[in-house]
């Protein structure tokens, strides 16, 4: 074996942290959430409804991926009890998984996905059938209920925005402390870590199943959730 080959074998490998579908899902948010805000501010309701349904599909996919995806995507890896969160906050680095979300990051993930799902779900019922665009499930509720839901939908955007600001502040805090979380979320990998294995090859078959189920669900909702029989 020559020197070059030896160096190539000995060189530690970058660790794969996030799979391509999770990253694609993630980067769709900073594009689609501002687009939802802009379309609402400018009364582009048809576009607002269409993008909202795309977001519903993406969020449904992310929930399914929390059960079918690689280990770092799974809720079972990153949703931890209060004990683990408190230990993490006290600086005990051993409580979380070596790669993926920390116990605190796990809850921030649940909160972000949860508020986005709630906001999209409220939008499905929102609007006034006698005055402009409505969500696809609006006919399932009365006009007065839809009115109240519309008001909550509008106000709740502030909660979504506040959590996003907190999310960006946390990422910046870690960056300042020298912990670059952004590069792995872009390229999927982080620098080598002693004794830590990455997520392995992408499970494309399960990815296809999750994408198909999520798209089917979003299309069914887009059509007003008709009876399946
Ligand atoms: C609308 C804006 C955004 C939303 C709603 C959002 C939401 C999320 C969610 C839900 C996760 C968890 C990923 C998962 O397990 O699926 C996450 C993780 C992450 N986000 Fe964002 N994000 C936004 C913008 C950004 C931006 C602009 C950046 C970078 C500058 C960023 C950087 C990250 C990083 C680095 C992680 C991984 C954190 C970790 O290692 O635990 N996000 N984000």
Boltz pocket constraint, residues with backbone or C-beta under 6 A from the ligand:
constraints:
  - pocket:
      binder: B
      contacts: [[A, 22], [A, 25], [A, 26], [A, 29], [A, 30], [A, 31], [A, 33], [A, 34], [A, 62], [A, 72], [A, 73], [A, 100], [A, 101], [A, 102], [A, 105], [A, 106], [A, 108], [A, 109], [A, 112], [A, 113], [A, 164], [A, 167], [A, 168], [A, 171], [A, 181], [A, 182], [A, 183], [A, 185]]
      max_distance: 6.0
